[in-house]
Amino acid sequence: MAVWLQHGLTEAGVLVYVDDVASGRTLLRCPYCTGTLTAKKGRKIAHHFAHTEQTCAAVAGRANSDELPLLPLYTEFALTLGKRELETLHRLWHGNGHNSSRLLLDRLLDGGYIQFNRFIGRSGDYEFTKLGKIPVGGLSVPLFVDIQQEKWQERLGELERSAWHNLDPAPTFCHLSFLDTMGDYRLYRAQLQRVLSKHLYYLKIETDSTCFYKIGVTSRPIEERIAEIRTELRGYLGTVSINLLGLWKHCGRVEHYFKHRFKEHNHRIGGLTEYFVFEDEQAKKVLRELRRLKSKQVLSETESALLAQEPSELERTVETLKAAYGKEVERVASKQRRSRAIRTGMSRAAMWGQHVGRPKGKEAMKAFLAKPKNQAIAAAIKENQSLRAIAKRTGSSVNTVRKVKKALNEIRR
């Protein structure tokens, strides 16, 4: 079962994030098949929506993360690297990966993760590119934002172009290929809007004997969040002093990368995981790095429109088509969804070894001819019409007409 679906649709067509609803069955609908959703909010797996009934093909049929409408470089930082390439990259970072297989090193070179610099040392050596530093947490947070933003815009463009490509200016614009790509596009925009609405904060927390640092995001006033943190810590550390070192609006996008970059300094406090311990000099370097994020708070035109919840040109076009074609849109969409559900059920039955299709064995001749459409075909045959004329008149295929004609000839014998 896929666990990536984090938004559900209200009756008004508004996407709602899973953390904004209670756990259990909801009135929300799947953005792809309109099936009802159940909010899964346990402790082991990331919060997500699951279909209350059978999971639809659009959600269950995704083979890998590259096919999912997820924000690249948000919570996952391995990029497209496989396990062996990632291990080789880490060994190179720590200075002991030069004896790795030539094939693995070539893959890292071709992917742009490393490059060979002939001016290093006597005979040259490998050096990391900005992209290659991301999986090992070696790229500074401000430089990471540049690559992340480029990837985010690139993915948004891909999804938008795919939806436009599948859009037909007619009632059939709601065929499944468009419904799926439009669903991907809307979900991606919803994720992007949610992340951009978050502000990054960095705190210094002191007790009588210890100093901690905390990274986090919030969309509420920072004073409220600090008061909440003070209450959370009271049970573990007693009274603490909390100093706000920085607040960066619309920079919630880098919270997960910060944790990835400085994971070796992570320090759990009971069940709380967003705390870090740095030596004095390291703490100063981290703060200087974060303060360079000030220039990243400037939003692009697309991001500003998202925050203002302004519909894109694609969304406005879709709403215009819906208004023009009315109920015909939903009728065609329902027919398409039902057709796909039948195909999915048949493929599952075949996978489980069950018979798919008509019952085994030949159908009785009289039962075959007794069917209303076949009776109409038989009547037309008696009038000596051509096969094509009969097929057109009865709405049947020419092959069906041949079968009826053959059955009539066999009965006459």
C-alpha positions in Angstrom: 0.0 0.0 0.0 1.3 3.4 -0.9 1.8 5.8 2.0 2.5 9.0 0.1 -1.0 10.4 -0.2 -1.1 13.3 2.3 -4.0 15.4 1.0 -7.7 14.7 0.6 -10.4 16.6 -1.2 -13.4 18.2 0.5 -16.8 18.4 -1.3 -15.9 21.9 -2.4 -12.7 20.6 -4.1 -10.3 22.0 -1.4 -7.2 19.9 -0.6 -6.8 19.3 3.1 -3.5 18.1 4.7 -3.6 14.9 6.8 -2.3 16.6 10.0 -5.3 18.9 9.9 -7.8 16.1 10.4 -8.4 13.6 13.2 -7.2 10.0 12.8 -9.7 7.5 11.4 -12.4 7.7 8.7 -13.0 11.1 7.1 -15.4 12.7 4.7 -12.5 13.6 2.4 -12.1 12.0 -1.0 -9.2 10.8 -3.0 -8.0 13.4 -5.6 -7.8 10.7 -8.2 -10.8 8.4 -7.8 -13.0 10.3 -5.4 -13.1 7.3 -3.1 -13.4 8.0 0.7 -10.2 8.3 2.7 -9.1 7.2 6.2 -6.4 9.2 8.0 -3.6 7.0 9.3 -1.7 8.8 12.0 0.4 6.2 13.8 3.9 6.5 15.3 5.9 4.2 13.0 4.9 5.4 9.5 4.5 8.9 8.3 1.0 10.3 8.6 -1.0 9.6 5.4 -4.3 8.9 3.9 -5.4 5.4 2.9 -8.5 4.5 0.9 -11.3 3.3 3.1 -12.2 0.8 0.5 -10.0 -0.6 -2.3 -6.9 1.6 -3.1 -7.3 3.1 -6.6 -4.8 2.3 -9.4 -3.6 5.9 -9.6 -2.3 5.7 -6.0 -1.3 2.0 -5.8 0.2 1.8 -9.2 3.3 4.0 -8.7 6.4 1.9 -8.9 9.0 4.4 -7.5 9.5 7.8 -6.0 10.3 9.3 -9.4 6.7 8.8 -10.4 5.2 10.4 -7.3 4.1 14.1 -7.1 6.6 14.7 -4.2 8.9 17.7 -3.6 12.4 16.7 -4.7 15.2 17.2 -2.1 12.7 17.9 0.7 12.9 14.8 3.0 15.1 12.5 0.8 18.6 13.4 -0.2 20.0 10.4 -2.0 18.9 11.8 -5.3 18.9 9.0 -7.9 21.8 7.1 -6.3 21.4 3.4 -5.7 22.7 1.7 -2.5 26.2 0.9 -3.9 26.7 4.3 -5.5 25.7 6.0 -2.2 28.1 3.8 -0.2 30.9 4.7 -2.6 30.1 8.4 -2.4 30.3 8.3 1.4 33.6 6.4 1.3 35.0 9.0 -1.1 33.8 11.8 1.3 35.7 10.2 4.1 38.8 9.7 1.9 38.8 5.9 1.5 36.7 5.3 -1.6 39.4 5.6 -4.3 39.7 1.8 -4.6 36.0 1.4 -5.5 35.1 -0.3 -8.8 35.7 1.7 -12.0 32.0 1.1 -12.9 30.7 2.8 -9.7 33.1 5.7 -10.0 32.1 6.2 -13.6 28.4 6.3 -12.6 29.2 9.0 -10.1 31.1 11.0 -12.7 28.3 10.6 -15.3 25.7 11.7 -12.7 27.6 14.8 -11.9 28.2 13.9 -8.3 32.0 14.0 -8.6 34.5 15.3 -11.1 38.2 14.7 -11.7 40.5 17.6 -11.1 44.0 17.0 -12.6 45.4 19.9 -10.6 44.9 18.3 -7.2 48.1 16.7 -6.0 50.7 15.3 -8.4 48.4 13.3 -10.6 45.0 14.7 -9.9 42.1 13.4 -7.8 38.3 13.3 -7.5 36.4 16.3 -6.0 32.8 16.7 -5.1 30.4 18.8 -7.0 27.7 20.8 -5.2 25.2 18.1 -6.2 27.4 15.3 -4.9 27.8 17.0 -1.5 24.0 16.8 -0.8 23.8 13.1 -0.1 26.7 13.3 2.4 25.5 16.5 4.0 28.5 18.4 2.9 26.8 21.3 1.1 26.0 24.4 3.1 22.3 25.2 3.7 22.2 28.4 1.6 23.8 26.7 -1.4 21.5 23.7 -1.0 18.5 26.0 -1.3 19.6 27.1 -4.7 19.7 23.5 -6.0 16.5 22.6 -4.2 14.6 25.5 -5.6 15.8 24.7 -9.2 14.6 21.1 -8.7 11.3 22.1 -7.3 10.6 24.5 -10.2 11.7 21.9 -12.7 9.3 19.3 -11.3 6.4 21.7 -11.2 7.0 22.5 -14.8 7.1 18.8 -15.8 3.8 18.2 -14.0 2.1 21.3 -15.6 3.3 20.4 -19.1 2.0 16.8 -18.7 -1.4 18.1 -17.6 -1.6 20.5 -20.5 -0.6 17.8 -22.9 -3.5 15.5 -21.7 -6.1 18.3 -21.7 -8.7 18.2 -24.5 -11.1 21.2 -24.9 -14.2 19.0 -24.8 -16.2 16.9 -22.3 -13.7 14.2 -22.7 -11.0 16.4 -21.2 -11.7 14.4 -18.0 -10.3 11.1 -19.4 -8.1 9.2 -17.0 -4.7 10.4 -18.3 -5.7 14.0 -17.7 -7.4 13.2 -14.3 -4.2 11.5 -13.1 -1.8 14.2 -14.3 -4.0 17.0 -13.0 -4.2 15.2 -9.6 -0.4 15.0 -9.5 -0.2 18.7 -10.4 -2.6 19.8 -7.7 -1.1 17.7 -5.0 2.4 19.0 -5.8 1.2 22.6 -5.6 -0.5 21.9 -2.3 2.7 20.5 -0.8 4.7 23.5 -2.2 2.2 26.0 -0.7 2.3 24.3 2.7 6.1 24.3 2.9 6.3 27.9 1.8 3.9 29.0 4.5 6.3 27.7 7.2 8.9 29.8 8.8 12.3 28.4 10.0 13.4 29.1 13.6 16.6 28.4 15.4 16.8 28.5 19.2 19.5 28.3 21.8 18.3 26.5 25.0 20.3 26.7 28.2 20.1 25.0 31.5 22.4 25.4 34.5 24.9 23.0 33.0 24.0 22.3 29.4 23.4 24.1 26.1 21.3 22.8 23.3 20.2 24.1 19.9 16.9 23.5 18.2 15.8 23.8 14.6 12.1 23.8 13.7 9.3 25.3 11.6 6.1 27.0 12.4 3.3 29.0 10.8 2.2 30.5 14.1 3.6 33.5 16.0 7.1 32.4 17.2 6.2 33.5 20.8 3.5 30.8 20.9 5.9 28.1 19.7 8.6 29.1 22.2 6.1 28.9 25.1 5.0 25.5 23.8 8.7 24.3 23.7 9.3 25.6 27.2 6.4 23.5 28.4 7.7 20.4 26.5 11.2 20.7 28.0 10.0 21.3 31.6 9.4 17.6 32.2 12.9 16.7 31.0 15.1 19.6 32.0 13.2 21.8 34.5 13.4 25.5 34.0 15.3 26.5 30.8 16.4 29.8 29.2 15.4 30.0 25.5 16.9 32.5 23.1 15.7 33.0 19.5 18.8 33.1 17.3 17.0 33.5 14.0 13.6 33.4 12.2 13.5 33.1 8.5 10.1 33.5 6.8 9.2 31.0 4.1 12.3 28.9 4.7 10.7 25.9 6.1 12.0 24.0 3.1 15.4 23.5 4.7 14.4 22.0 8.1 14.9 18.4 7.0 18.2 19.1 5.2 19.6 20.8 8.3 18.8 17.6 10.3 20.5 15.6 7.5 23.6 17.8 7.4 24.1 17.9 11.2 22.8 14.5 12.1 26.0 13.6 13.9 25.3 16.4 16.4 21.7 15.4 17.0 20.8 14.9 20.6 17.5 13.3 21.7 15.9 14.7 24.8 13.5 12.0 25.9 11.0 11.7 22.9 12.1 15.0 21.4 14.4 14.7 18.4 15.0 18.2 16.9 17.8 19.2 19.3 21.5 19.5 18.6 24.7 19.9 20.6 27.6 21.9 19.1 30.9 22.9 20.5 31.3 26.7 20.8 33.2 27.2 17.5 31.0 24.9 15.6 27.9 26.6 17.0 29.1 29.9 15.7 29.7 28.4 12.2 26.2 26.9 12.1 24.6 30.2 13.0 26.7 32.1 10.4 25.6 29.6 7.8 21.9 30.0 8.7 22.1 33.8 8.7 23.1 33.6 5.0 19.5 32.4 4.4 18.3 36.0 4.5 18.7 36.3 0.8 16.6 33.1 0.2 13.5 34.7 1.8 12.7 36.4 -1.5 9.9 34.5 -3.2 9.5 34.0 -7.0 6.4 35.1 -8.8 5.1 31.5 -8.8 5.7 31.0 -5.1 4.1 34.3 -4.2 1.0 33.3 -6.2 0.9 30.0 -4.4 1.0 31.6 -1.0 -1.8 33.9 -2.0 -3.7 30.7 -3.1 -4.2 32.2 -6.6 -5.2 29.5 -9.2 -2.8 28.9 -12.1 -3.7 29.4 -15.7 -4.2 25.6 -16.0 -6.6 25.5 -13.0 -8.6 28.4 -14.4 -8.9 26.7 -17.8 -10.1 23.5 -16.1 -12.7 25.4 -14.1 -13.9 27.1 -17.3 -14.3 23.7 -19.0 -16.2 22.3 -16.1 -18.6 25.3 -16.1 -19.1 24.9 -19.9 -19.8 21.1 -19.9 -21.5 20.7 -16.5 -22.6 17.2 -15.5 -21.2 15.7 -18.7 -17.8 16.1 -17.2 -18.6 13.9 -14.1 -20.5 11.4 -16.2 -17.5 10.8 -18.5 -15.1 10.8 -15.5 -17.2 8.2 -13.6 -17.3 6.0 -16.7 -13.5 6.2 -17.0 -13.0 5.4 -13.3 -15.3 2.4 -13.5 -13.6 1.1 -16.6 -10.2 1.3 -14.9 -11.5 -0.3 -11.7 -12.8 -3.2 -13.7 -9.4 -3.6 -15.5 -7.6 -3.4 -12.2 -9.9 -6.1 -10.7 -9.4 -8.4 -13.6 -5.6 -8.0 -13.5 -5.6 -8.8 -9.7 -7.8 -11.8 -10.3 -5.4 -13.1 -13.0 -2.5 -12.5 -10.7 -4.2 -14.7 -8.0 -4.8 -17.5 -10.5 -8.5 -16.9 -10.9 -10.2 -17.3 -14.3 -10.8 -13.9 -16.0 -13.4 -13.5 -18.8 -16.4 -15.5 -20.0 -17.2 -18.8 -18.3 -15.2 -21.7 -19.7 -16.9 -23.9 -22.3 -19.0 -23.1 -25.3 -22.1 -21.1 -24.9 -25.3 -23.0 -25.9 -26.4 -22.1 -29.5 -30.0 -21.4 -28.6 -29.0 -19.2 -25.6 -26.6 -17.3 -27.9 -29.3 -16.6 -30.5 -31.9 -15.7 -27.7 -30.0 -12.6 -26.8 -32.0 -9.5 -27.9 -29.2 -8.0 -30.0 -28.6 -11.3 -31.7 -32.3 -11.7 -32.5 -32.2 -8.2 -34.2 -29.1 -9.4 -36.1 -30.9 -12.6 -37.1 -33.9 -10.7 -38.4 -31.7 -8.5 -40.5 -29.9 -11.5 -41.9 -33.2 -12.9 -43.1 -33.7 -9.7 -45.0 -30.5 -10.5 -46.9 -28.7 -7.3 -45.9 -24.9 -7.1 -46.1 -22.8 -7.8 -43.0 -21.7 -4.2 -42.7 -25.2 -2.9 -43.1 -26.4 -5.2 -40.4 -23.6 -4.3 -38.1 -24.3 -0.6 -38.6 -28.1 -1.1 -38.1 -27.8 -3.1 -34.9 -24.8 -1.4 -33.4 -22.8 -4.6 -33.4 -19.4 -5.6 -34.8 -19.1 -7.3 -38.2 -17.5 -10.3 -36.3 -20.6 -10.7 -34.1 -22.9 -10.7 -37.2 -20.7 -13.5 -38.7 -21.1 -15.5 -35.5 -24.9 -15.1 -35.6 -25.0 -16.1 -39.3 -22.9 -19.2 -38.6 -25.1 -20.2 -35.7 -28.3 -19.8 -37.8 -26.7 -22.0 -40.6 -25.8 -24.7 -38.0 -29.3 -24.8 -36.6 -30.8 -25.2 -40.1 -28.7 -28.3 -40.8 
